[in-house]
Amino acid sequence: MAAWFALGAVAFFAGDWLVDHRGGADRKAIVGGEESGSGPSIFIGTLLDNVPESALLGMGLALGGAVNLALLAAVFVSNLPEGMDGTVNLVGAGYPLRRIF
């Protein structure tokens, strides 16, 4: 268990480092002004954020339990603004819609 926690911490640290070095300073801005702006950074952050949520939902299903609807709704509601914000940043940075999708 400790090894998995350490691996998760290293993965999160590496992702955070990548975000900081690829536009992390602008990640709170609504509109990125250049292709290396905050859109890709928000995308990487969202991916890192989704790993624990997906693991929790997957473990519940693997153990034969039902999907907790409250958890599923919370994950959806919390990720919706992140996805919209990342999309707005990528559009503002000039990425084509096909590439964003």
Backbone as JSON, one array per atom type, in Angstrom:
{
  "sequence": "MAAWFALGAVAFFAGDWLVDHRGGADRKAIVGGEESGSGPSIFIGTLLDNVPESALLGMGLALGGAVNLALLAAVFVSNLPEGMDGTVNLVGAGYPLRRIF",
  "N": [[0.82, -1.18, 0.0], [1.93, 1.22, 0.79], [3.83, 1.57, -1.19], [2.21, 2.01, -3.44], [0.98, 4.4, -2.7], [3.27, 6.02, -2.66], [4.01, 5.86, -5.37], [1.77, 7.1, -6.53], [2.09, 9.67, -5.44], [4.5, 10.46, -6.62], [3.74, 10.43, -9.33], [1.78, 12.44, -9.31], [3.35, 14.63, -8.5], [5.14, 14.77, -10.68], [3.34, 15.38, -12.75], [2.39, 17.84, -11.8], [4.73, 19.33, -11.88], [5.16, 19.35, -14.64], [2.89, 20.81, -15.43], [3.48, 23.3, -14.23], [5.7, 24.06, -15.71], [4.76, 24.31, -18.25], [3.03, 26.45, -18.75], [1.78, 26.88, -16.34], [1.65, 29.16, -14.76], [-0.32, 30.65, -15.87], [-2.62, 29.23, -15.47], [-4.92, 29.83, -14.06], [-6.13, 31.78, -15.48], [-8.85, 32.88, -17.51], [-8.84, 33.03, -20.31], [-6.42, 31.82, -22.43], [-3.55, 33.22, -23.99], [-1.79, 32.3, -25.84], [-0.44, 29.5, -27.64], [0.96, 27.88, -25.85], [-0.33, 28.33, -23.52], [-2.61, 28.18, -20.74], [-4.49, 26.16, -21.26], [-3.61, 23.42, -22.04], [-2.35, 22.87, -19.6], [-4.45, 22.88, -17.74], [-5.83, 20.71, -18.75], [-4.02, 18.57, -18.22], [-3.98, 18.75, -15.43], [-6.65, 18.1, -14.89], [-6.71, 15.45, -15.78], [-4.97, 14.28, -13.87], [-6.5, 14.75, -11.61], [-8.68, 13.11, -12.06], [-7.82, 10.48, -11.75], [-7.79, 9.41, -8.98], [-10.57, 9.53, -8.49], [-11.66, 7.87, -10.45], [-10.42, 5.48, -9.73], [-11.6, 5.0, -7.23], [-14.32, 4.67, -7.95], [-14.01, 2.45, -9.64], [-12.94, 0.49, -7.87], [-15.11, 0.14, -6.18], [-16.96, -1.04, -7.94], [-15.49, -3.34, -8.65], [-15.42, -4.75, -6.28], [-17.92, -5.73, -6.19], [-19.91, -4.04, -5.46], [-22.5, -1.55, -5.77], [-22.65, 1.35, -7.88], [-22.1, 4.33, -6.25], [-24.42, 6.7, -6.3], [-24.4, 9.33, -5.34], [-21.66, 9.91, -5.14], [-20.96, 9.63, -7.84], [-22.49, 11.71, -8.97], [-21.29, 13.89, -7.68], [-18.69, 13.76, -8.71], [-19.2, 14.24, -11.42], [-20.36, 16.83, -11.33], [-18.26, 18.32, -10.21], [-16.28, 18.07, -12.14], [-17.3, 19.18, -14.44], [-17.11, 22.12, -14.59], [-14.31, 22.3, -14.74], [-13.74, 21.03, -17.17], [-15.07, 22.72, -18.95], [-13.65, 25.1, -18.53], [-11.05, 24.38, -19.33], [-11.57, 23.88, -22.03], [-12.36, 26.43, -22.96], [-9.95, 27.79, -22.57], [-8.26, 26.4, -24.34], [-9.49, 26.94, -26.81], [-9.18, 29.72, -26.81], [-6.44, 29.8, -26.98], [-6.04, 29.12, -29.55], [-6.29, 26.51, -30.5], [-7.61, 24.09, -32.76], [-11.08, 23.08, -32.91], [-11.47, 20.38, -33.49], [-9.1, 19.16, -32.63], [-9.23, 19.74, -29.92], [-11.46, 18.25, -29.15]],
  "CA": [[0.0, 0.0, 0.0], [2.83, 2.38, 0.87], [4.47, 1.73, -2.51], [1.22, 2.61, -4.33], [0.86, 5.81, -2.31], [4.47, 6.71, -3.13], [3.91, 5.96, -6.82], [0.78, 8.14, -6.81], [2.68, 10.97, -5.1], [5.49, 10.78, -7.67], [3.0, 10.75, -10.56], [1.16, 13.75, -9.13], [4.43, 15.61, -8.5], [5.62, 14.91, -12.06], [2.32, 16.1, -13.5], [2.38, 19.22, -11.34], [5.94, 19.96, -12.42], [4.89, 19.58, -16.05], [1.94, 21.92, -15.52], [4.18, 24.54, -13.9], [6.67, 24.41, -16.75], [4.1, 24.44, -19.56], [1.95, 27.42, -18.69], [1.11, 26.82, -15.06], [1.44, 30.48, -14.2], [-1.54, 31.19, -16.46], [-3.69, 28.23, -15.42], [-6.14, 30.39, -13.47], [-6.7, 32.75, -16.4], [-9.98, 32.35, -18.27], [-8.48, 32.91, -21.72], [-5.0, 31.77, -22.69], [-3.26, 34.08, -25.11], [-0.85, 31.69, -26.75], [-0.63, 28.06, -27.7], [1.51, 27.24, -24.67], [-1.03, 28.9, -22.39], [-3.06, 27.35, -19.64], [-5.39, 25.08, -21.66], [-3.01, 22.11, -21.82], [-2.08, 22.69, -18.18], [-5.7, 22.49, -17.09], [-6.12, 19.35, -19.2], [-3.17, 17.65, -17.45], [-4.49, 18.77, -14.06], [-7.91, 17.35, -14.86], [-6.37, 14.03, -15.85], [-4.46, 13.87, -12.56], [-7.61, 14.8, -10.67], [-9.62, 12.03, -12.34], [-7.29, 9.16, -11.4], [-8.35, 8.88, -7.72], [-12.02, 9.37, -8.6], [-11.91, 6.66, -11.25], [-10.0, 4.33, -8.93], [-12.62, 4.78, -6.21], [-15.49, 4.09, -8.6], [-13.63, 1.12, -10.12], [-12.82, -0.44, -6.74], [-16.46, -0.17, -5.73], [-17.54, -2.01, -8.87], [-14.73, -4.59, -8.6], [-15.78, -5.47, -5.06], [-19.28, -6.2, -6.32], [-20.86, -3.05, -4.96], [-23.16, -0.7, -6.75], [-22.08, 2.68, -8.02], [-22.71, 5.29, -5.35], [-24.93, 7.78, -7.15], [-23.98, 10.62, -4.8], [-20.27, 10.1, -5.57], [-20.98, 9.83, -9.28], [-22.99, 13.06, -9.23], [-20.28, 14.84, -7.21], [-17.58, 13.74, -9.67], [-19.67, 14.91, -12.63], [-20.55, 18.27, -11.07], [-16.96, 18.97, -9.97], [-15.46, 18.04, -13.34], [-17.91, 19.96, -15.51], [-16.47, 23.43, -14.77], [-12.92, 22.1, -15.17], [-13.75, 20.73, -18.59], [-15.45, 23.93, -19.68], [-12.56, 26.05, -18.41], [-9.98, 23.92, -20.2], [-11.99, 24.07, -23.42], [-12.29, 27.87, -23.25], [-8.54, 28.14, -22.68], [-7.7, 25.83, -25.57], [-10.04, 27.73, -27.92], [-8.51, 31.01, -26.75], [-5.05, 29.62, -27.38], [-5.99, 28.88, -30.99], [-6.38, 25.1, -30.89], [-8.83, 23.8, -33.53], [-12.07, 22.31, -32.15], [-11.26, 18.94, -33.71], [-8.01, 18.73, -31.77], [-9.71, 19.81, -28.55], [-12.33, 17.09, -28.93]],
  "C": [[0.88, 1.25, 0.0], [3.48, 2.64, -0.48], [3.49, 2.39, -3.49], [0.99, 4.08, -4.0], [2.06, 6.61, -2.81], [4.44, 6.89, -4.64], [2.91, 7.04, -7.21], [1.33, 9.53, -6.53], [3.69, 11.39, -6.15], [4.79, 11.16, -8.96], [2.36, 12.13, -10.46], [2.21, 14.86, -9.15], [4.94, 15.85, -9.92], [4.61, 15.68, -12.91], [2.26, 17.57, -13.1], [3.59, 19.98, -11.86], [5.74, 20.3, -13.9], [3.93, 20.75, -16.25], [2.65, 23.25, -15.26], [5.12, 25.0, -15.0], [6.06, 24.53, -18.15], [2.89, 25.36, -19.48], [1.21, 27.46, -17.38], [0.84, 28.18, -14.45], [0.14, 31.09, -14.7], [-2.74, 30.27, -16.27], [-4.97, 28.74, -14.77], [-6.8, 31.43, -14.38], [-7.84, 32.11, -17.2], [-9.6, 32.13, -19.73], [-6.96, 32.91, -21.85], [-4.69, 32.56, -23.94], [-2.34, 33.46, -26.13], [-1.02, 30.18, -26.69], [-0.07, 27.35, -26.49], [0.85, 27.75, -23.4], [-1.56, 27.84, -21.44], [-3.99, 26.22, -20.04], [-4.8, 23.7, -21.48], [-2.71, 21.84, -20.35], [-3.33, 22.26, -17.43], [-6.08, 21.07, -17.5], [-5.32, 18.32, -18.4], [-3.65, 17.59, -16.0], [-5.78, 17.99, -13.91], [-7.65, 15.86, -14.94], [-5.87, 13.52, -14.51], [-5.57, 13.84, -11.52], [-8.54, 13.61, -10.85], [-9.12, 10.65, -11.92], [-7.86, 8.65, -10.08], [-9.86, 8.66, -7.79], [-12.36, 8.09, -9.36], [-11.52, 5.41, -10.48], [-11.05, 3.99, -7.88], [-13.87, 4.14, -6.81], [-15.2, 2.67, -9.08], [-13.51, 0.1, -9.0], [-14.19, -0.82, -6.21], [-17.13, -1.2, -6.63], [-16.83, -3.35, -8.8], [-15.07, -5.42, -7.37], [-17.24, -5.92, -5.06], [-20.32, -5.23, -5.81], [-21.5, -2.29, -6.11], [-22.45, 0.65, -6.8], [-22.84, 3.62, -7.09], [-23.12, 6.5, -6.18], [-24.52, 9.16, -6.64], [-22.54, 10.92, -5.21], [-20.2, 10.37, -7.06], [-21.46, 11.24, -9.64], [-21.96, 14.11, -8.81], [-19.11, 14.91, -8.18], [-18.0, 14.49, -10.94], [-19.75, 16.42, -12.42], [-19.21, 18.97, -10.88], [-16.12, 19.02, -11.23], [-16.03, 18.87, -14.49], [-17.28, 21.34, -15.67], [-15.01, 23.32, -15.21], [-12.84, 21.85, -16.67], [-14.1, 21.95, -19.43], [-14.31, 24.95, -19.66], [-11.4, 25.65, -19.32], [-10.31, 24.12, -21.67], [-11.9, 25.54, -23.82], [-10.83, 28.3, -23.43], [-7.92, 27.61, -23.97], [-8.21, 26.58, -26.8], [-9.34, 29.08, -27.97], [-7.06, 30.95, -27.18], [-4.91, 29.28, -28.86], [-6.03, 27.44, -31.42], [-7.66, 24.89, -31.7], [-9.77, 22.91, -32.7], [-11.89, 20.8, -32.31], [-10.16, 18.4, -32.82], [-8.42, 18.75, -30.31], [-10.58, 18.6, -28.23], [-11.53, 15.81, -28.85]]
}
